[in-house]
Amino acid sequence: MVPLIGRLHRDYGVIPTVHGRSLVGKSAVAIIKAHRFARRVDDVELSLEDSLELVRLLSQLNLAPCAVDLARLGGSASRVDLEGHVRAALAEVIGGGGVAPAGSRDVVLYGFGRIGRLLARILIEQADDPYGLQLRAVVVRRGSSNDLVKRASLLRRDSVHGAFQGTLTVDEENERLIANGTPVQFIYSDDPGTVDYAAHGIEDALVIDNTGRWRDAAGLGRHLQSRGAGRVLLTAPGKGEVKNIVHGLNEGTLEERDRIASAASCTTNAISPVLKAVNDRFGVVHGHVETVHSFTNDQNLIDNFHKGDRRGRSAVLNMVITETGAAKAVAKALPELAGKLTGNSIRVPTPDVSLAILNLTLAEGVDKSTINDYLRGMSLGSSLQDQIDYVDSPEVVSTDFVGTRKTGVVDGLATIADGSPNVVLYVWYDNERGYSEQVIRVAATMQGVTLPVFPPLQPGVDVAGPSVQENEEVPA
């Protein structure tokens, strides 16, 4: 399967998956584990032999770029005429091999902090995708005479997320990094409107501003004054008329004329998909969101002056109560919840992974097993499977969720529901990696390179099946 999957991806831009988990670039062991994961849905492991047969069929169909879920495609297949079933399911992309999505692939990172470097890792990881996004440049302010060497070191080693998986070469003469063979130009500037991207062969690029310095249309619009810049995506909540996009919920509101957008905040991305799922099925009357959030770079390491309330106190020694706009920001992605949520946050002395506690009053009573089974089903086979995950283990703690690529993970054992309309849900999220994955999804949408998924995902499902046992590993 490994060479067949590689060839499908390299030559046709086809991504085979198992319940939304990509098999591209995975080892034999990782592919086996992905098939074992299917027990959560079907109560049995997905057959490797069946998947191999499907992959062989896919390699003969000259497919246009797409993602194909082997578990769902095979699960609905007729064993009598498998080829006929596959051809019918993929009819609209058969024979379209080599036809790239109509969009621009170029991406520029403006800023290279915590989120910027994680975005770089994800983009470099996907660099062999012939039809995906391509990281072309990074814009920073020069910090020292050996700036590029230091930037490379920060990308290579990360205290939270570990070592960079691959090779990095510093080309100081040309001011670029060679990452896994892909050249990434570093451009030094402190004015977003004066960068000449076109001089580096970059055209119609999406500039991902992860500095947070400008958050309204006027400030972010300065990027569009630079030659070669086509669109701008902010990795923070946008202000004014800037659209705040939570992928999986409202990316459909983006129009061709939208040149500026925001990917909202990490907390908004973590809680909004779960809230939508719950509201669609049970109805949310009102609720309170409390986030137990890892400290961030805008807090002080030791007590010192800070313009924000309480944030001047040491981040590594204190729990710090602060406000969060995430509860109100949910309404920008889910207008039906406008005015129904309040929120607050407690910053705690951990460097990454946060926990959202959703205290909700629903339109109807529900017990623990019903709401848990529903949310587990949403994580496995709905249009929100890229955002919602589910875990049912009595042993998980925050560090188990470092590197989680889903936006929020429902902790099923912690759910409080007794048949009344009052429900408390606990949602873990990697406020760095999970959020960065959402940013990349929005970026792909803005650049027009999002792949169709087969079989198509439905807005909501209710999958019955086994819960995850305590010896299962946490999904990542």
C-alpha positions in Angstrom: 0.0 0.0 0.0 2.8 2.4 0.8 4.1 2.9 -2.7 0.6 3.0 -4.2 -0.5 5.7 -1.7 2.6 7.7 -2.5 2.0 7.4 -6.2 -1.6 8.4 -5.9 -0.6 11.5 -4.0 2.4 12.5 -6.0 1.0 11.9 -9.5 -2.7 12.8 -9.0 -3.0 14.8 -5.8 -5.3 12.0 -4.3 -5.2 11.6 -0.5 -6.4 8.2 0.8 -7.8 8.5 4.3 -9.4 6.3 7.0 -12.2 8.1 8.8 -10.6 11.4 7.9 -7.0 10.4 8.9 -4.6 10.8 6.0 -2.5 7.8 5.0 -0.1 9.9 2.9 3.5 9.7 4.0 2.7 7.2 6.8 4.8 4.2 7.7 3.4 0.7 7.5 2.8 0.7 11.3 0.9 4.0 11.1 -1.3 2.6 8.3 -2.1 -0.4 10.5 -2.9 1.8 13.4 -5.2 3.9 11.3 -7.1 0.7 10.3 -7.3 -0.4 13.9 -8.8 3.0 14.7 -11.8 2.0 12.6 -13.0 -0.2 15.5 -14.5 3.0 17.0 -17.1 3.0 14.2 -17.5 -0.5 13.0 -16.6 -2.6 16.1 -14.0 -4.4 13.9 -10.7 -3.3 12.5 -10.8 -2.2 8.9 -9.3 -4.9 6.7 -5.9 -4.1 5.2 -6.6 -6.5 2.3 -9.9 -4.6 1.5 -8.1 -1.3 1.6 -5.3 -2.6 -0.6 -7.9 -3.6 -3.2 -9.5 -0.2 -3.1 -6.1 1.6 -3.4 -5.3 -0.6 -6.4 -8.6 0.4 -8.0 -8.0 4.1 -7.3 -4.6 4.0 -9.0 -6.2 2.8 -12.2 -8.9 5.6 -12.5 -6.8 8.7 -13.4 -8.5 10.7 -10.7 -8.6 14.4 -10.3 -7.2 15.7 -6.9 -9.5 14.6 -4.1 -9.6 12.9 -0.7 -11.0 9.4 -0.6 -12.1 7.8 2.7 -11.3 4.1 2.3 -13.3 3.1 5.4 -16.5 4.8 4.3 -16.1 3.9 0.6 -15.4 0.3 1.4 -18.0 0.1 4.1 -20.8 0.9 1.6 -19.4 -1.2 -1.2 -21.0 -4.2 -2.8 -18.5 -7.1 -2.8 -20.1 -8.4 -5.9 -19.2 -5.4 -8.1 -16.6 -3.4 -6.1 -15.2 -1.7 -9.2 -18.7 -0.6 -10.3 -19.4 0.8 -6.8 -16.1 2.7 -6.8 -16.6 4.1 -10.3 -20.1 5.3 -9.4 -19.0 6.9 -6.1 -16.1 8.8 -7.8 -17.7 9.5 -11.1 -17.2 13.2 -11.0 -13.4 13.0 -10.6 -12.6 10.0 -12.8 -10.5 10.9 -15.8 -9.5 14.2 -14.4 -5.9 13.3 -13.5 -3.4 16.1 -13.6 -6.1 18.8 -13.4 -5.1 21.1 -10.5 -7.7 23.1 -8.5 -8.1 26.6 -10.0 -6.4 28.6 -7.3 -3.1 30.1 -6.2 -0.7 28.0 -4.2 1.7 30.6 -2.9 1.7 31.4 0.8 3.8 33.9 2.7 4.1 34.0 6.5 4.3 37.5 8.0 5.8 36.9 11.4 7.6 33.8 12.7 6.4 33.3 16.3 4.7 30.4 18.0 1.9 30.1 15.4 4.1 31.2 12.5 6.6 28.4 13.1 3.9 25.8 13.5 2.3 26.9 10.2 5.7 26.6 8.6 6.1 23.1 9.9 2.7 22.1 8.5 3.2 23.7 5.1 6.7 22.1 4.8 5.2 18.8 5.8 2.7 19.1 2.9 5.2 20.5 0.4 5.2 17.4 -1.7 1.5 17.8 -2.4 1.5 18.8 -6.1 -1.8 20.7 -5.8 -1.6 22.0 -2.3 -0.3 25.2 -0.6 3.3 26.1 -1.0 5.3 28.1 1.5 7.3 30.6 -0.5 8.6 33.2 2.0 8.7 34.4 5.6 8.7 38.1 6.5 10.3 39.2 9.8 12.2 42.2 11.3 15.9 41.5 11.5 16.8 40.8 15.1 20.5 40.3 15.0 23.5 39.8 12.6 22.9 36.0 12.7 19.1 36.3 12.5 18.6 33.5 9.9 20.6 31.0 11.9 18.6 31.8 15.0 15.3 31.5 13.1 16.4 28.2 11.8 17.3 26.9 15.3 13.8 27.9 16.6 12.2 26.0 13.7 14.5 23.0 14.2 13.9 22.7 18.0 10.7 23.4 19.9 10.4 22.9 23.7 6.7 21.9 23.4 6.3 20.3 20.0 9.7 18.6 19.7 12.2 18.4 16.9 11.5 19.4 13.3 10.9 16.2 11.3 13.3 16.6 8.4 16.4 18.5 7.2 17.1 22.3 7.4 19.9 24.0 5.6 20.7 27.7 6.2 21.6 29.6 3.0 22.8 32.9 4.5 24.1 34.2 1.2 20.6 34.1 -0.4 18.8 34.6 2.9 16.7 31.5 2.7 16.2 28.2 4.5 16.1 24.9 2.6 13.6 22.8 4.4 13.3 19.2 3.2 14.6 20.4 -0.1 12.1 23.3 -0.4 13.6 26.8 -0.5 11.9 29.3 1.8 12.9 33.0 1.2 13.4 35.2 4.3 12.5 38.8 3.7 13.4 41.5 6.3 10.9 44.3 6.6 8.9 46.2 9.2 6.4 47.7 6.8 3.8 45.3 5.3 3.1 47.6 2.4 6.6 47.8 1.0 7.6 44.2 0.4 8.2 43.2 -3.2 7.1 39.6 -3.3 7.0 39.5 -7.1 10.8 40.1 -7.1 11.1 36.6 -5.6 8.7 35.1 -8.2 5.8 35.1 -5.8 2.4 36.0 -7.3 -1.1 36.3 -6.0 0.1 35.0 -2.6 -1.9 34.6 0.6 -0.1 36.6 3.3 -0.8 35.0 6.7 -0.3 37.7 9.3 0.5 36.0 12.6 1.9 39.1 14.3 -1.5 40.3 15.6 -0.3 43.9 15.1 -3.1 44.8 12.7 -6.6 43.4 13.1 -8.9 45.7 11.1 -9.3 46.0 7.4 -7.4 49.2 7.2 -4.3 47.8 8.9 -4.4 44.4 7.2 -5.0 46.1 3.9 -1.5 47.4 3.9 -0.3 44.0 3.0 -2.2 44.3 -0.3 -0.1 47.3 -1.3 2.9 44.9 -1.8 3.5 43.5 -5.3 2.7 39.8 -5.4 0.2 39.8 -2.5 -3.3 38.7 -3.3 -5.1 38.0 0.0 -4.5 38.4 3.7 -5.4 36.0 6.5 -5.1 37.1 10.2 -4.4 34.5 12.9 -6.3 36.4 15.6 -9.8 37.7 15.9 -10.6 40.3 13.3 -12.2 43.7 14.1 -14.8 45.7 12.3 -15.9 44.3 8.9 -13.2 41.6 8.8 -14.9 38.1 8.5 -14.0 35.7 11.3 -13.9 32.2 9.8 -14.1 29.0 11.7 -13.4 26.3 9.2 -16.1 23.6 9.2 -18.8 26.2 10.1 -18.8 29.3 8.0 -16.0 29.1 5.4 -18.8 29.1 2.8 -19.3 32.8 3.5 -16.0 33.6 1.9 -16.5 35.2 -1.5 -14.1 35.8 -4.4 -14.1 39.5 -3.6 -13.0 38.9 0.0 -9.3 39.8 0.1 -9.0 39.9 3.9 -10.2 37.4 6.5 -9.5 36.3 10.0 -9.2 32.7 11.3 -10.7 33.9 14.7 -9.0 32.7 18.0 -7.8 29.3 19.2 -10.6 29.1 21.8 -13.3 30.1 19.3 -12.2 27.4 16.9 -12.1 24.8 19.7 -15.6 25.4 21.1 -17.6 26.5 18.1 -17.8 23.2 16.3 -18.9 21.4 19.5 -21.4 24.1 20.2 -22.8 23.8 16.7 -23.1 20.0 17.0 -24.9 20.3 20.3 -27.2 23.2 19.1 -28.1 21.4 15.9 -29.3 18.3 17.8 -30.4 19.5 21.3 -30.7 23.3 21.0 -28.7 25.6 23.3 -30.8 28.0 25.3 -27.9 29.7 27.1 -24.5 28.8 28.5 -21.2 29.9 30.1 -17.8 29.0 28.7 -14.8 28.9 31.1 -11.4 28.2 29.6 -8.4 26.9 31.5 -5.8 28.3 29.1 -2.1 27.8 29.0 -0.1 31.0 29.4 0.9 32.9 26.3 3.8 35.2 25.2 1.9 38.4 26.1 2.2 37.6 29.8 5.1 38.3 32.0 7.5 35.6 33.2 7.9 37.4 36.5 5.9 40.3 38.1 6.3 43.4 36.0 4.3 46.2 34.5 1.6 45.1 32.0 -1.1 47.3 30.5 -3.6 44.5 30.9 -5.3 43.7 34.2 -3.6 40.9 36.2 -1.4 39.9 33.2 1.6 41.7 34.8 1.8 38.9 37.4 4.1 36.0 36.8 2.6 33.6 34.3 4.7 30.6 35.5 3.8 31.0 39.2 0.1 32.0 39.1 -3.4 31.2 37.9 -4.6 34.4 36.4 -8.2 35.3 35.8 -8.7 37.2 32.6 -11.4 37.9 30.1 -11.9 36.1 26.8 -13.9 37.3 23.9 -14.3 33.7 22.5 -17.9 33.3 23.8 -19.1 36.4 22.1 -17.0 35.6 19.0 -18.8 32.3 18.5 -21.8 34.3 17.3 -19.7 35.5 14.3 -19.5 31.9 13.1 -22.8 30.8 14.6 -25.3 33.7 14.5 -28.0 31.5 16.1 -26.0 31.6 19.4 -25.7 35.4 19.5 -26.4 36.7 23.0 -26.7 33.2 24.5 -23.1 32.7 25.8 -20.9 34.3 28.4 -17.2 33.5 29.0 -14.1 33.9 31.1 -10.6 32.5 31.2 -8.1 31.4 33.7 -4.5 31.4 32.5 -2.5 28.6 34.1 1.3 27.8 34.3 1.4 25.3 31.4 3.0 26.2 28.0 0.4 24.5 25.8 -2.9 22.7 25.7 -6.0 24.3 27.2 -9.4 23.1 28.4 -12.8 24.6 27.7 -15.7 23.9 30.1 -19.1 24.4 28.4 -21.8 24.8 31.0 -25.0 24.7 28.9 -28.7 24.8 29.3 -30.3 22.9 26.5 -33.8 23.0 25.0 -34.4 19.4 26.1 -33.1 17.0 28.7 -30.3 14.5 27.7 -28.4 11.8 29.5 -24.6 11.3 29.4 -24.5 8.3 27.1 -26.8 9.9 24.5 -24.9 13.2 24.2 -21.5 11.3 24.3 -22.5 8.9 21.6 -23.8 11.7 19.5 -20.5 13.8 19.8 -18.4 10.7 19.2 -20.4 10.1 16.0 -19.9 13.6 14.9 -16.1 13.2 15.3 -16.1 10.1 13.2 -18.3 10.6 10.2 -19.7 14.1 9.9 -18.6 17.3 8.1 -17.1 18.4 11.4 -14.7 15.4 11.7 -11.7 17.6 11.0 -12.6 19.8 14.0 -14.2 17.5 16.6 -12.5 14.6 18.3 -13.5 12.4 21.2 -11.7 10.5 23.9 -13.0 8.1 26.6 -10.1 7.3 28.8 -9.8 7.7 32.6 -6.1 8.5 32.4 -5.7 11.4 30.0 -4.1 14.7 31.1 -3.2 17.9 29.2 0.2 16.8 27.8 -1.5 13.9 26.1 -3.1 16.4 23.7 0.1 18.2 22.6 0.2 17.9 18.8 -3.5 17.1 18.5 -4.6 18.2 15.0 -8.3 18.3 15.6 -9.5 21.6 17.0 -11.2 20.3 20.1 -11.4 16.9 21.8 -14.5 16.1 23.9 -13.6 14.3 27.1 -16.5 11.8 27.3 -15.8 10.6 30.9 -15.9 14.1 32.2 -19.3 14.9 30.7 -22.0 15.8 33.2 -25.5 15.0 32.1 -28.3 13.4 34.1 -31.4 13.7 31.9 -32.1 17.3 32.7 -31.5 20.2 30.3 -28.3 21.2 32.2 -25.1 19.7 30.6 -21.4 20.3 31.3 -18.9 19.3 28.5 -15.1 19.4 28.8 -13.2 20.0 25.6 -9.4 19.8 25.4 -7.5 21.7 22.7 -3.9 22.2 21.6 -4.2 26.0 21.4 -1.1 26.1 19.1 -1.2 23.0 16.8 -4.9 22.5 16.6 -5.5 26.1 15.8 -2.7 26.1 13.2 -4.4 23.3 11.4 -7.6 25.3 11.2 -5.6 28.3 9.8 -4.2 26.0 7.1 -7.8 24.9 6.2 -9.0 28.5 5.9 -5.9 29.3 3.8 -6.6 26.5 1.4 -10.2 27.7 1.1 -9.0 31.3 0.4 -6.5 30.1 -2.2 -9.0 27.8 -3.9 -7.1 24.6 -3.4 -9.5 22.7 -1.1 -10.0 19.1 -2.2 -13.5 17.5 -2.5 -14.0 14.5 -0.2 -15.5 11.2 -1.2 -17.9 9.8 -0.2 -19.3 13.3 0.7 -19.6 14.0 4.4 -23.0 14.7 5.9 -23.6 17.7 8.1 -24.6 15.5 11.1 -24.6 11.8 11.9 -25.2 9.7 15.0 -22.7 6.8 14.9 -23.4 3.9 17.3 -20.4 1.7 18.3 -17.9 1.0 20.9 -16.4 3.6 23.2 -12.6 4.0 23.3 -11.1 1.8 26.0 -8.6 3.1 28.5 -5.7 1.4 26.8 -6.4 3.3 23.5 -4.0 6.0 22.7 -5.3 9.6 22.5 -6.1 10.6 18.9 -3.5 13.0 17.4 
